[in-house]
Amino acid sequence: MTILSKRAMDRLRAAYYSEYRLRPRCLDLAGTVTEPDEPALKSARVRQARAYALQESIHWGEPQVFFLAPGVASWVAAAVEGYAVRGGVLGGEILVETARPELAESAGHLAAFGITRQAAHAYLARLPVWPEFRVREAALSLQSLFYVISGWKPLLLERNRARAYQQKQIAEAIRQRKESGQAESYPLEQERILLSLIKAGDRNAARRVLNDMLGAMFLHAPKLVVLRARVIELMGYLTRAAIEDSPVLESFLERSHRWVEHLIEAPDFESLCEGLTRALDEFMEGIYLHGYNLSNSKVAAVLDVISRQYAGRITLRTLARQVGLSPCRVAHLVKESTGKSVLQIAQQVRIQNAKHLLDRTSKSCTEIAYAVGYNDQSYFIKHFKRLVGVTPTRYRRRYVFGRDAGPAA
């Protein structure tokens, strides 16, 4: 089985080896590696452990670390092209630093695979010894490198990762509400908080509030038909409130009908939550831009064009042609109504969408830079840091993976 071409796989191995001194190998869905394996690892139990880790990687949308024996860690990143699973990439095996005193136990575990204790000890002696935090770092790096080199778009992983993260947040919200005795109350006040966060363009905080509300909805009335009605009611409230604040947002009515159609078709609570989150993201992108302007329909039209075409080349001339004004008039109206230039608004929209991709996908910073309209990664990093306060890499570590270690990149 070949997942990548020999040339691409050689590039992956060389890049990974230079950083971690390990050579990745391809893995099929049954957990079998495509190259010669260590004698200590040629057993059905090892294949099963690798296959299970691969399935977990697909399910959670991120690489999975697993243990072949006490202290012997390995990791797998799923290889997905679009929505098609092609196999996986195995990072290697290492000995976790804190497990070194337990080598006798590890050797005994490996001996149960059908090798001698002497061979098990010899194998363990060859393994590099790492601190625990480095294992997770290496697993994430393997996944990122694979998709940069392959050029594949792991749409299935991105969807599964977003869904899993949301369900974790909802489960935590349910747990906290049960412990605090709020299980019977519906969070009406949070609807107003959610709308305020949407208007402020704070996507992460809005999602946290939304997931807390979904947890409360589930506790309040777990039947799907009631949950669906609650979710549609919430979508209607957000749309009505937005239009009341700004008549130029009437275009949201048409979008709202489309969102509601998708929510009605959701077959279960998980799909309902996923659909509402997608609607919220689209809603937020539109209302975030329109938050600059509450009255001028021509400015609203300009902002609509920017929101749809931010990834392409935005010029005053092309904007003017699409809204029926002169370039000078567009520049003047936008500056007068928003206090910002067209370029400044376009930069902010690009960075907002870059944050969204960093939050919800496994795309590399280079891929994200191109996806939001930057042809130069250093230029993207410069503007991201100026507007967000940290580099894209540090943003992902701090806000997505929950850690902030290592130098900015």
C-alpha beads as a LAMMPS data file, in Angstrom:
LAMMPS data file: protein, C-alpha beads

409 atoms
408 bonds

1 atom types
1 bond types

-500.0 500.0 xlo xhi
-500.0 500.0 ylo yhi
-500.0 500.0 zlo zhi

Masses

1 110.0

Atoms # bond

1 1 1 0.000 0.000 0.000
2 1 1 1.335 3.436 -0.935
3 1 1 -0.278 6.551 0.519
4 1 1 2.182 9.070 -0.912
5 1 1 4.637 8.922 -3.779
6 1 1 8.160 7.799 -2.885
7 1 1 9.423 11.330 -3.417
8 1 1 6.819 12.866 -1.100
9 1 1 7.388 10.187 1.548
10 1 1 11.142 10.783 1.403
11 1 1 10.520 14.490 1.955
12 1 1 8.312 13.716 4.948
13 1 1 10.870 11.370 6.475
14 1 1 13.741 13.802 5.951
15 1 1 11.847 16.740 7.477
16 1 1 10.618 14.706 10.435
17 1 1 13.967 13.031 11.062
18 1 1 15.792 16.361 11.151
19 1 1 13.541 17.478 14.016
20 1 1 12.810 14.272 15.960
21 1 1 15.319 11.651 14.756
22 1 1 12.456 9.325 13.854
23 1 1 11.340 8.075 10.436
24 1 1 7.570 7.942 9.871
25 1 1 6.022 4.913 8.157
26 1 1 2.743 4.404 6.340
27 1 1 0.004 2.400 8.008
28 1 1 -3.023 0.703 6.482
29 1 1 -6.456 0.556 8.113
30 1 1 -5.669 -2.862 9.609
31 1 1 -2.664 -1.436 11.495
32 1 1 -0.001 -2.985 9.257
33 1 1 3.072 -0.911 8.391
34 1 1 4.336 -0.921 4.817
35 1 1 8.009 -1.411 5.686
36 1 1 9.960 -3.915 7.780
37 1 1 8.953 -3.679 11.428
38 1 1 10.866 -4.257 14.638
39 1 1 10.799 -7.958 15.607
40 1 1 9.499 -6.897 19.027
41 1 1 6.441 -5.348 17.361
42 1 1 5.456 -8.073 14.895
43 1 1 2.352 -9.261 16.667
44 1 1 -1.392 -9.103 16.154
45 1 1 -1.790 -7.120 19.387
46 1 1 0.503 -4.366 18.137
47 1 1 -1.363 -4.202 14.830
48 1 1 -4.656 -3.974 16.712
49 1 1 -3.315 -1.155 18.914
50 1 1 -2.168 0.779 15.845
51 1 1 -5.440 0.197 13.998
52 1 1 -7.454 1.371 17.001
53 1 1 -5.293 4.498 17.358
54 1 1 -5.835 5.225 13.659
55 1 1 -9.608 4.974 14.058
56 1 1 -9.414 7.282 17.080
57 1 1 -7.376 9.765 15.039
58 1 1 -10.116 9.792 12.403
59 1 1 -12.875 10.100 15.012
60 1 1 -11.283 12.981 16.934
61 1 1 -9.711 14.674 13.922
62 1 1 -6.227 14.803 15.416
63 1 1 -3.215 12.499 15.949
64 1 1 -3.508 9.867 18.656
65 1 1 -0.805 8.856 21.137
66 1 1 -1.009 5.290 22.448
67 1 1 1.147 2.868 24.477
68 1 1 2.463 -0.458 23.195
69 1 1 3.803 -1.332 26.626
70 1 1 4.192 0.548 29.927
71 1 1 6.277 3.605 29.069
72 1 1 6.567 2.781 25.342
73 1 1 4.654 5.454 23.462
74 1 1 3.780 5.690 19.777
75 1 1 1.457 7.912 17.721
76 1 1 -0.602 7.840 14.537
77 1 1 -1.927 10.606 12.307
78 1 1 -4.778 9.710 9.967
79 1 1 -4.125 10.223 6.250
80 1 1 -7.353 11.638 4.811
81 1 1 -7.905 13.160 1.394
82 1 1 -11.119 15.153 1.465
83 1 1 -13.545 12.709 3.077
84 1 1 -11.698 9.552 1.970
85 1 1 -9.492 7.732 4.500
86 1 1 -6.292 6.482 2.828
87 1 1 -4.584 5.046 5.909
88 1 1 -2.299 6.633 8.459
89 1 1 1.239 7.683 9.263
90 1 1 3.067 6.110 12.201
91 1 1 5.468 8.431 14.001
92 1 1 7.672 5.818 15.665
93 1 1 8.215 4.618 19.220
94 1 1 9.905 6.286 22.173
95 1 1 10.373 5.638 25.880
96 1 1 8.682 8.191 28.107
97 1 1 11.198 9.648 30.548
98 1 1 9.089 9.068 33.659
99 1 1 8.762 5.363 32.755
100 1 1 12.488 4.536 32.735
101 1 1 12.477 2.822 36.180
102 1 1 9.773 0.452 34.859
103 1 1 11.868 -1.128 32.086
104 1 1 11.492 -4.606 33.592
105 1 1 7.716 -4.292 33.393
106 1 1 7.922 -2.955 29.841
107 1 1 10.187 -5.823 28.781
108 1 1 7.804 -8.354 30.323
109 1 1 4.911 -6.800 28.426
110 1 1 6.797 -6.999 25.130
111 1 1 7.879 -10.582 25.843
112 1 1 4.184 -11.510 25.913
113 1 1 4.160 -10.608 22.196
114 1 1 6.287 -13.681 21.510
115 1 1 9.906 -12.503 21.850
116 1 1 12.513 -13.241 24.508
117 1 1 13.099 -10.910 27.427
118 1 1 16.640 -10.400 26.160
119 1 1 15.305 -9.204 22.780
120 1 1 12.763 -6.982 24.558
121 1 1 15.478 -5.366 26.680
122 1 1 17.657 -4.861 23.593
123 1 1 14.766 -3.167 21.786
124 1 1 14.003 -0.887 24.739
125 1 1 17.662 0.090 24.998
126 1 1 17.546 1.419 21.428
127 1 1 14.544 3.662 21.995
128 1 1 15.096 7.404 22.474
129 1 1 13.992 8.764 25.844
130 1 1 11.701 11.811 25.738
131 1 1 9.879 13.988 28.256
132 1 1 6.145 13.436 28.091
133 1 1 5.248 16.837 26.571
134 1 1 7.454 16.181 23.530
135 1 1 5.330 13.204 22.471
136 1 1 2.225 15.324 21.879
137 1 1 4.295 17.962 20.122
138 1 1 5.798 15.354 17.768
139 1 1 2.385 13.888 16.989
140 1 1 0.950 17.291 16.032
141 1 1 4.048 18.061 13.970
142 1 1 3.702 14.767 12.075
143 1 1 0.114 15.558 11.112
144 1 1 0.978 19.104 10.037
145 1 1 3.977 17.988 7.950
146 1 1 2.006 15.234 6.259
147 1 1 -0.676 17.609 4.978
148 1 1 1.778 20.289 3.942
149 1 1 3.805 17.791 1.883
150 1 1 0.846 15.812 0.518
151 1 1 -1.207 18.902 -0.314
152 1 1 -4.319 16.992 0.764
153 1 1 -7.304 18.716 2.349
154 1 1 -8.383 16.658 5.396
155 1 1 -12.016 17.783 5.341
156 1 1 -13.223 14.741 7.285
157 1 1 -10.708 15.372 10.074
158 1 1 -11.587 19.056 10.251
159 1 1 -15.280 18.246 10.523
160 1 1 -14.735 15.518 13.127
161 1 1 -12.369 17.654 15.160
162 1 1 -14.816 20.553 15.305
163 1 1 -17.677 18.216 16.188
164 1 1 -15.693 16.446 18.930
165 1 1 -14.533 19.729 20.439
166 1 1 -18.063 21.051 20.519
167 1 1 -19.426 17.899 22.139
168 1 1 -16.713 18.086 24.820
169 1 1 -17.717 21.666 25.592
170 1 1 -21.397 20.739 25.720
171 1 1 -20.678 17.767 28.003
172 1 1 -18.682 20.017 30.320
173 1 1 -21.499 22.577 30.351
174 1 1 -23.984 19.837 31.266
175 1 1 -21.721 18.613 34.077
176 1 1 -21.276 22.105 35.515
177 1 1 -24.999 22.847 35.354
178 1 1 -25.848 19.622 37.153
179 1 1 -23.315 20.369 39.886
180 1 1 -24.560 23.942 40.301
181 1 1 -28.232 22.953 40.353
182 1 1 -29.078 24.891 37.181
183 1 1 -30.230 21.840 35.240
184 1 1 -33.887 22.921 35.176
185 1 1 -33.424 26.480 33.964
186 1 1 -33.233 27.709 30.376
187 1 1 -30.532 30.401 29.951
188 1 1 -32.576 33.285 28.513
189 1 1 -29.994 35.821 29.674
190 1 1 -27.320 34.032 27.672
191 1 1 -29.166 34.777 24.425
192 1 1 -28.389 38.458 24.939
193 1 1 -24.800 37.688 25.912
194 1 1 -24.409 35.567 22.785
195 1 1 -25.680 38.353 20.555
196 1 1 -23.292 40.841 22.188
197 1 1 -20.335 38.533 21.563
198 1 1 -21.388 38.038 17.942
199 1 1 -21.527 41.789 17.422
200 1 1 -18.078 42.126 18.994
201 1 1 -16.738 39.459 16.631
202 1 1 -15.470 37.312 19.537
203 1 1 -15.887 33.926 17.879
204 1 1 -14.302 31.778 20.607
205 1 1 -16.302 33.321 23.443
206 1 1 -19.504 33.129 21.367
207 1 1 -18.945 29.416 20.759
208 1 1 -18.389 28.782 24.455
209 1 1 -21.644 30.559 25.332
210 1 1 -23.480 28.738 22.533
211 1 1 -22.248 25.345 23.730
212 1 1 -23.254 26.176 27.289
213 1 1 -26.714 27.053 25.983
214 1 1 -26.918 23.797 24.036
215 1 1 -26.023 21.890 27.184
216 1 1 -28.762 23.731 29.070
217 1 1 -31.264 23.018 26.276
218 1 1 -30.431 19.311 26.441
219 1 1 -30.917 19.198 30.216
220 1 1 -34.103 21.241 30.036
221 1 1 -35.758 19.069 27.354
222 1 1 -33.677 16.229 25.820
223 1 1 -36.242 15.184 23.180
224 1 1 -34.953 15.935 19.672
225 1 1 -38.178 17.580 18.490
226 1 1 -38.047 20.044 21.414
227 1 1 -34.327 20.670 20.966
228 1 1 -34.837 21.375 17.275
229 1 1 -37.596 23.864 18.082
230 1 1 -35.370 25.589 20.666
231 1 1 -32.451 25.851 18.251
232 1 1 -34.633 27.273 15.469
233 1 1 -36.138 29.726 17.962
234 1 1 -32.610 30.825 18.956
235 1 1 -31.648 31.355 15.318
236 1 1 -34.785 33.428 14.799
237 1 1 -34.037 35.549 17.871
238 1 1 -30.506 36.338 16.680
239 1 1 -31.724 37.283 13.206
240 1 1 -34.554 39.476 14.500
241 1 1 -32.313 41.232 17.003
242 1 1 -29.695 41.932 14.334
243 1 1 -32.261 43.394 11.911
244 1 1 -33.845 45.544 14.627
245 1 1 -30.420 47.044 15.339
246 1 1 -29.606 47.638 11.684
247 1 1 -32.111 47.640 8.792
248 1 1 -29.262 47.079 6.311
249 1 1 -29.025 43.512 7.654
250 1 1 -32.308 42.433 6.043
251 1 1 -30.298 40.166 3.734
252 1 1 -29.895 37.953 6.814
253 1 1 -33.544 36.924 6.526
254 1 1 -32.818 34.935 3.391
255 1 1 -29.793 33.310 5.022
256 1 1 -31.860 32.527 8.110
257 1 1 -34.367 30.543 6.024
258 1 1 -31.525 28.462 4.614
259 1 1 -30.064 27.823 8.071
260 1 1 -33.448 26.770 9.432
261 1 1 -33.904 24.279 6.574
262 1 1 -30.633 22.580 7.538
263 1 1 -31.574 22.522 11.229
264 1 1 -34.952 20.949 10.466
265 1 1 -33.192 18.137 8.586
266 1 1 -30.721 17.359 11.427
267 1 1 -31.236 13.679 12.390
268 1 1 -29.775 13.855 15.919
269 1 1 -28.563 16.214 18.643
270 1 1 -24.945 16.095 17.482
271 1 1 -25.878 17.055 13.915
272 1 1 -28.181 19.755 15.254
273 1 1 -25.319 21.269 17.278
274 1 1 -22.959 21.076 14.318
275 1 1 -25.480 22.750 12.011
276 1 1 -26.168 25.542 14.484
277 1 1 -22.440 26.197 14.889
278 1 1 -21.967 26.478 11.114
279 1 1 -24.904 28.892 10.950
280 1 1 -23.474 30.901 13.844
281 1 1 -20.080 31.177 12.116
282 1 1 -21.656 32.456 8.904
283 1 1 -23.941 34.766 10.859
284 1 1 -20.997 36.143 12.807
285 1 1 -18.899 36.790 9.720
286 1 1 -21.711 38.902 8.279
287 1 1 -22.714 40.764 11.423
288 1 1 -19.095 41.397 12.414
289 1 1 -18.566 43.380 9.244
290 1 1 -21.900 45.180 9.467
291 1 1 -21.104 46.158 13.030
292 1 1 -19.081 48.956 11.457
293 1 1 -22.138 50.479 9.847
294 1 1 -25.764 50.809 10.924
295 1 1 -27.396 52.978 8.272
296 1 1 -25.723 53.385 4.874
297 1 1 -26.911 50.738 2.408
298 1 1 -24.050 51.455 -0.012
299 1 1 -21.489 50.844 2.711
300 1 1 -23.397 47.679 3.638
301 1 1 -23.080 46.534 0.018
302 1 1 -19.326 47.197 0.069
303 1 1 -18.965 45.208 3.295
304 1 1 -20.946 42.339 1.780
305 1 1 -18.538 42.194 -1.152
306 1 1 -15.525 42.189 1.181
307 1 1 -17.049 39.413 3.300
308 1 1 -17.535 37.241 0.215
309 1 1 -14.330 38.063 -1.659
310 1 1 -11.773 38.685 1.100
311 1 1 -9.538 35.845 -0.116
312 1 1 -9.080 37.476 -3.527
313 1 1 -7.581 40.775 -4.594
314 1 1 -9.696 43.616 -3.224
315 1 1 -9.309 47.037 -4.840
316 1 1 -11.353 50.232 -4.740
317 1 1 -11.934 49.887 -8.472
318 1 1 -13.462 46.384 -8.255
319 1 1 -15.556 47.336 -5.205
320 1 1 -16.801 50.483 -6.929
321 1 1 -17.815 48.553 -10.028
322 1 1 -19.832 46.044 -7.968
323 1 1 -21.738 48.620 -5.890
324 1 1 -22.213 51.246 -8.601
325 1 1 -20.080 54.064 -7.177
326 1 1 -16.806 55.713 -8.079
327 1 1 -13.619 54.454 -6.331
328 1 1 -13.217 57.805 -4.559
329 1 1 -16.807 57.717 -3.332
330 1 1 -16.372 54.169 -1.988
331 1 1 -13.204 55.161 -0.129
332 1 1 -14.882 58.245 1.342
333 1 1 -18.118 56.526 2.437
334 1 1 -16.366 53.553 4.011
335 1 1 -13.952 55.784 5.927
336 1 1 -16.745 58.124 7.020
337 1 1 -19.060 55.329 8.191
338 1 1 -16.544 52.960 9.772
339 1 1 -13.531 55.068 10.639
340 1 1 -11.390 52.572 8.730
341 1 1 -10.096 52.273 5.203
342 1 1 -11.205 49.521 2.847
343 1 1 -7.771 47.932 3.197
344 1 1 -7.951 47.963 7.002
345 1 1 -11.361 46.304 6.952
346 1 1 -10.190 43.691 4.449
347 1 1 -7.171 42.941 6.660
348 1 1 -9.403 42.489 9.691
349 1 1 -11.767 40.181 7.827
350 1 1 -8.843 38.094 6.592
351 1 1 -7.386 37.795 10.089
352 1 1 -10.814 36.921 11.549
353 1 1 -11.105 34.086 9.045
354 1 1 -7.510 33.035 9.707
355 1 1 -8.366 32.702 13.413
356 1 1 -11.380 30.609 12.424
357 1 1 -9.157 28.248 10.395
358 1 1 -6.614 28.033 13.211
359 1 1 -9.451 27.190 15.624
360 1 1 -11.295 24.651 13.544
361 1 1 -8.836 23.040 11.118
362 1 1 -5.431 21.362 11.041
363 1 1 -4.204 23.514 8.141
364 1 1 -0.648 24.795 8.416
365 1 1 0.021 28.529 8.773
366 1 1 1.238 28.598 5.167
367 1 1 -2.001 27.034 3.915
368 1 1 -4.075 29.429 6.004
369 1 1 -2.143 32.447 4.732
370 1 1 -2.996 31.536 1.128
371 1 1 -6.574 30.584 2.017
372 1 1 -7.375 34.045 3.413
373 1 1 -5.672 36.048 0.685
374 1 1 -1.994 36.469 1.608
375 1 1 0.611 35.395 -0.941
376 1 1 3.456 35.989 1.487
377 1 1 3.482 34.060 4.783
378 1 1 5.740 36.604 6.539
379 1 1 3.292 39.366 5.572
380 1 1 0.437 37.282 6.983
381 1 1 2.297 36.672 10.272
382 1 1 3.112 40.388 10.569
383 1 1 -0.529 41.467 10.207
384 1 1 -1.841 38.633 12.375
385 1 1 0.471 39.617 15.236
386 1 1 -0.407 43.303 14.819
387 1 1 -4.160 42.651 15.087
388 1 1 -4.249 39.681 17.475
389 1 1 -1.189 40.336 19.619
390 1 1 0.488 36.960 19.047
391 1 1 1.744 34.998 16.039
392 1 1 -0.554 32.421 14.364
393 1 1 1.491 29.547 15.825
394 1 1 1.280 30.908 19.357
395 1 1 -2.425 31.671 18.925
396 1 1 -3.087 28.041 18.009
397 1 1 -1.023 26.772 20.954
398 1 1 -2.655 29.095 23.457
399 1 1 -6.275 29.119 22.368
400 1 1 -6.721 25.840 20.524
401 1 1 -4.401 23.317 22.170
402 1 1 -4.542 25.020 25.559
403 1 1 -0.810 25.552 25.908
404 1 1 1.743 28.246 25.182
405 1 1 5.208 26.819 24.936
406 1 1 8.153 27.370 22.688
407 1 1 9.242 30.297 20.604
408 1 1 6.851 32.201 18.414
409 1 1 6.864 31.263 14.755

Bonds

1 1 1 2
2 1 2 3
3 1 3 4
4 1 4 5
5 1 5 6
6 1 6 7
7 1 7 8
8 1 8 9
9 1 9 10
10 1 10 11
11 1 11 12
12 1 12 13
13 1 13 14
14 1 14 15
15 1 15 16
16 1 16 17
17 1 17 18
18 1 18 19
19 1 19 20
20 1 20 21
21 1 21 22
22 1 22 23
23 1 23 24
24 1 24 25
25 1 25 26
26 1 26 27
27 1 27 28
28 1 28 29
29 1 29 30
30 1 30 31
31 1 31 32
32 1 32 33
33 1 33 34
34 1 34 35
35 1 35 36
36 1 36 37
37 1 37 38
38 1 38 39
39 1 39 40
40 1 40 41
41 1 41 42
42 1 42 43
43 1 43 44
44 1 44 45
45 1 45 46
46 1 46 47
47 1 47 48
48 1 48 49
49 1 49 50
50 1 50 51
51 1 51 52
52 1 52 53
53 1 53 54
54 1 54 55
55 1 55 56
56 1 56 57
57 1 57 58
58 1 58 59
59 1 59 60
60 1 60 61
61 1 61 62
62 1 62 63
63 1 63 64
64 1 64 65
65 1 65 66
66 1 66 67
67 1 67 68
68 1 68 69
69 1 69 70
70 1 70 71
71 1 71 72
72 1 72 73
73 1 73 74
74 1 74 75
75 1 75 76
76 1 76 77
77 1 77 78
78 1 78 79
79 1 79 80
80 1 80 81
81 1 81 82
82 1 82 83
83 1 83 84
84 1 84 85
85 1 85 86
86 1 86 87
87 1 87 88
88 1 88 89
89 1 89 90
90 1 90 91
91 1 91 92
92 1 92 93
93 1 93 94
94 1 94 95
95 1 95 96
96 1 96 97
97 1 97 98
98 1 98 99
99 1 99 100
100 1 100 101
101 1 101 102
102 1 102 103
103 1 103 104
104 1 104 105
105 1 105 106
106 1 106 107
107 1 107 108
108 1 108 109
109 1 109 110
110 1 110 111
111 1 111 112
112 1 112 113
113 1 113 114
114 1 114 115
115 1 115 116
116 1 116 117
117 1 117 118
118 1 118 119
119 1 119 120
120 1 120 121
121 1 121 122
122 1 122 123
123 1 123 124
124 1 124 125
125 1 125 126
126 1 126 127
127 1 127 128
128 1 128 129
129 1 129 130
130 1 130 131
131 1 131 132
132 1 132 133
133 1 133 134
134 1 134 135
135 1 135 136
136 1 136 137
137 1 137 138
138 1 138 139
139 1 139 140
140 1 140 141
141 1 141 142
142 1 142 143
143 1 143 144
144 1 144 145
145 1 145 146
146 1 146 147
147 1 147 148
148 1 148 149
149 1 149 150
150 1 150 151
151 1 151 152
152 1 152 153
153 1 153 154
154 1 154 155
155 1 155 156
156 1 156 157
157 1 157 158
158 1 158 159
159 1 159 160
160 1 160 161
161 1 161 162
162 1 162 163
163 1 163 164
164 1 164 165
165 1 165 166
166 1 166 167
167 1 167 168
168 1 168 169
169 1 169 170
170 1 170 171
171 1 171 172
172 1 172 173
173 1 173 174
174 1 174 175
175 1 175 176
176 1 176 177
177 1 177 178
178 1 178 179
179 1 179 180
180 1 180 181
181 1 181 182
182 1 182 183
183 1 183 184
184 1 184 185
185 1 185 186
186 1 186 187
187 1 187 188
188 1 188 189
189 1 189 190
190 1 190 191
191 1 191 192
192 1 192 193
193 1 193 194
194 1 194 195
195 1 195 196
196 1 196 197
197 1 197 198
198 1 198 199
199 1 199 200
200 1 200 201
201 1 201 202
202 1 202 203
203 1 203 204
204 1 204 205
205 1 205 206
206 1 206 207
207 1 207 208
208 1 208 209
209 1 209 210
210 1 210 211
211 1 211 212
212 1 212 213
213 1 213 214
214 1 214 215
215 1 215 216
216 1 216 217
217 1 217 218
218 1 218 219
219 1 219 220
220 1 220 221
221 1 221 222
222 1 222 223
223 1 223 224
224 1 224 225
225 1 225 226
226 1 226 227
227 1 227 228
228 1 228 229
229 1 229 230
230 1 230 231
231 1 231 232
232 1 232 233
233 1 233 234
234 1 234 235
235 1 235 236
236 1 236 237
237 1 237 238
238 1 238 239
239 1 239 240
240 1 240 241
241 1 241 242
242 1 242 243
243 1 243 244
244 1 244 245
245 1 245 246
246 1 246 247
247 1 247 248
248 1 248 249
249 1 249 250
250 1 250 251
251 1 251 252
252 1 252 253
253 1 253 254
254 1 254 255
255 1 255 256
256 1 256 257
257 1 257 258
258 1 258 259
259 1 259 260
260 1 260 261
261 1 261 262
262 1 262 263
263 1 263 264
264 1 264 265
265 1 265 266
266 1 266 267
267 1 267 268
268 1 268 269
269 1 269 270
270 1 270 271
271 1 271 272
272 1 272 273
273 1 273 274
274 1 274 275
275 1 275 276
276 1 276 277
277 1 277 278
278 1 278 279
279 1 279 280
280 1 280 281
281 1 281 282
282 1 282 283
283 1 283 284
284 1 284 285
285 1 285 286
286 1 286 287
287 1 287 288
288 1 288 289
289 1 289 290
290 1 290 291
291 1 291 292
292 1 292 293
293 1 293 294
294 1 294 295
295 1 295 296
296 1 296 297
297 1 297 298
298 1 298 299
299 1 299 300
300 1 300 301
301 1 301 302
302 1 302 303
303 1 303 304
304 1 304 305
305 1 305 306
306 1 306 307
307 1 307 308
308 1 308 309
309 1 309 310
310 1 310 311
311 1 311 312
312 1 312 313
313 1 313 314
314 1 314 315
315 1 315 316
316 1 316 317
317 1 317 318
318 1 318 319
319 1 319 320
320 1 320 321
321 1 321 322
322 1 322 323
323 1 323 324
324 1 324 325
325 1 325 326
326 1 326 327
327 1 327 328
328 1 328 329
329 1 329 330
330 1 330 331
331 1 331 332
332 1 332 333
333 1 333 334
334 1 334 335
335 1 335 336
336 1 336 337
337 1 337 338
338 1 338 339
339 1 339 340
340 1 340 341
341 1 341 342
342 1 342 343
343 1 343 344
344 1 344 345
345 1 345 346
346 1 346 347
347 1 347 348
348 1 348 349
349 1 349 350
350 1 350 351
351 1 351 352
352 1 352 353
353 1 353 354
354 1 354 355
355 1 355 356
356 1 356 357
357 1 357 358
358 1 358 359
359 1 359 360
360 1 360 361
361 1 361 362
362 1 362 363
363 1 363 364
364 1 364 365
365 1 365 366
366 1 366 367
367 1 367 368
368 1 368 369
369 1 369 370
370 1 370 371
371 1 371 372
372 1 372 373
373 1 373 374
374 1 374 375
375 1 375 376
376 1 376 377
377 1 377 378
378 1 378 379
379 1 379 380
380 1 380 381
381 1 381 382
382 1 382 383
383 1 383 384
384 1 384 385
385 1 385 386
386 1 386 387
387 1 387 388
388 1 388 389
389 1 389 390
390 1 390 391
391 1 391 392
392 1 392 393
393 1 393 394
394 1 394 395
395 1 395 396
396 1 396 397
397 1 397 398
398 1 398 399
399 1 399 400
400 1 400 401
401 1 401 402
402 1 402 403
403 1 403 404
404 1 404 405
405 1 405 406
406 1 406 407
407 1 407 408
408 1 408 409
